[in-house]
Amino acid sequence: MNEKNSTEKKKGGRILNRIISGEIFTSRIITDNALLLALIVLYSFIYVSNRYEYERELVKIDRLTKQRDKLKNNLLTLKSEFSYKSRQTEIEKMLKEADSDLKVATKPIYKVKK
């Protein structure tokens, strides 16, 4: 048992030494699959950059949604104020306050026929 553990430790130490010294990059497995490793690294960079772009777009969408909701609330407020101010009684009040010569019609509207 001790011999197996010591050989495993030596093997692990050898691999670590090969990685640190750079010898692992000259091994046959690495050189034969260099193109594959380069593609994996390239795809990893593309994946990470797309993830950051996705998160940036989500923040932008959230900000625009909040802005849209705020503008929608402002629109509803303005519609409400307009409805209130365009009522006949409010128009009459404004005319009295402005000392206008305009008066409310007492006769109903009629069409002139030719």
C-alpha positions as CSV (number, residue, x, y, z in Angstrom):
1,M,0.0,0.0,0.0
2,N,2.8,2.4,0.9
3,E,4.5,1.8,-2.4
4,K,1.3,2.7,-4.4
5,N,0.8,5.9,-2.4
6,S,4.4,6.9,-2.9
7,T,4.2,6.2,-6.6
8,E,1.0,8.2,-6.9
9,K,2.6,11.1,-5.0
10,K,5.6,11.0,-7.3
11,K,3.4,10.8,-10.4
12,G,1.4,13.8,-9.1
13,G,4.6,15.7,-8.4
14,R,5.9,14.9,-11.9
15,I,2.8,16.2,-13.6
16,L,3.0,19.4,-11.5
17,N,6.7,19.8,-12.4
18,R,5.9,19.2,-16.1
19,I,3.2,21.9,-16.0
20,I,5.3,24.4,-14.2
21,S,8.4,23.9,-16.4
22,G,6.3,24.0,-19.6
23,E,7.3,20.5,-20.7
24,I,3.6,19.5,-20.9
25,F,3.1,21.8,-23.9
26,T,5.7,19.8,-25.9
27,S,4.1,16.4,-25.2
28,R,2.6,14.6,-28.1
29,I,-1.0,14.7,-26.8
30,I,-0.9,18.5,-26.6
31,T,0.8,19.1,-29.9
32,D,-1.5,16.7,-31.8
33,N,-4.6,18.4,-30.3
34,A,-3.3,22.0,-30.4
35,L,-6.0,23.1,-32.9
36,L,-8.7,21.6,-30.8
37,L,-7.4,23.3,-27.7
38,A,-7.2,26.6,-29.5
39,L,-10.8,26.3,-30.7
40,I,-11.9,25.4,-27.1
41,V,-10.2,28.6,-25.8
42,L,-11.7,30.7,-28.6
43,Y,-15.2,29.4,-28.0
44,S,-14.7,30.0,-24.3
45,F,-13.8,33.7,-24.9
46,I,-16.8,34.0,-27.3
47,Y,-19.1,32.5,-24.7
48,V,-17.9,34.8,-21.9
49,S,-18.1,37.9,-24.1
50,N,-21.7,36.9,-25.2
51,R,-22.6,36.4,-21.6
52,Y,-21.5,39.9,-20.6
53,E,-23.3,41.4,-23.6
54,Y,-26.5,39.5,-22.6
55,E,-26.3,40.9,-19.1
56,R,-25.7,44.4,-20.4
57,E,-28.7,44.1,-22.7
58,L,-30.8,42.9,-19.7
59,V,-29.8,45.9,-17.7
60,K,-30.7,48.2,-20.7
61,I,-34.1,46.4,-21.1
62,D,-34.9,46.8,-17.4
63,R,-34.0,50.6,-17.5
64,L,-36.1,51.1,-20.6
65,T,-39.0,49.2,-19.1
66,K,-38.9,51.4,-16.0
67,Q,-38.7,54.5,-18.2
68,R,-41.7,53.3,-20.2
69,D,-43.8,52.7,-17.1
70,K,-43.0,56.1,-15.8
71,L,-44.0,57.7,-19.1
72,K,-47.2,55.7,-19.2
73,N,-48.1,56.9,-15.7
74,N,-47.4,60.5,-16.8
75,L,-49.6,60.0,-19.8
76,L,-52.5,58.7,-17.7
77,T,-52.1,61.7,-15.3
78,L,-52.2,64.1,-18.2
79,K,-55.2,62.4,-19.8
80,S,-57.0,62.7,-16.4
81,E,-56.2,66.4,-16.1
82,F,-57.3,67.0,-19.7
83,S,-60.6,65.2,-19.1
84,Y,-61.2,67.2,-16.0
85,K,-60.3,70.6,-17.6
86,S,-62.4,70.0,-20.7
87,R,-65.6,69.5,-18.8
88,Q,-68.2,72.1,-19.5
89,T,-68.3,73.4,-16.0
90,E,-64.5,73.8,-15.9
91,I,-64.6,75.7,-19.2
92,E,-67.3,78.0,-17.9
93,K,-65.2,78.7,-14.8
94,M,-62.1,79.5,-16.9
95,L,-64.2,81.8,-19.1
96,K,-65.5,83.7,-16.0
97,E,-62.1,84.0,-14.5
98,A,-60.7,85.4,-17.8
99,D,-63.6,87.9,-18.1
100,S,-64.3,86.6,-21.6
101,D,-67.3,87.8,-23.7
102,L,-68.1,84.2,-24.7
103,K,-71.3,82.9,-23.2
104,V,-72.9,79.5,-23.0
105,A,-75.5,78.9,-25.7
106,T,-79.0,78.7,-24.4
107,K,-80.5,77.6,-27.6
108,P,-80.0,74.1,-29.0
109,I,-77.8,73.7,-32.1
110,Y,-79.7,73.4,-35.4
111,K,-78.7,72.7,-39.1
112,V,-79.3,75.2,-41.8
113,K,-80.7,73.5,-44.8
114,K,-80.1,74.7,-48.4
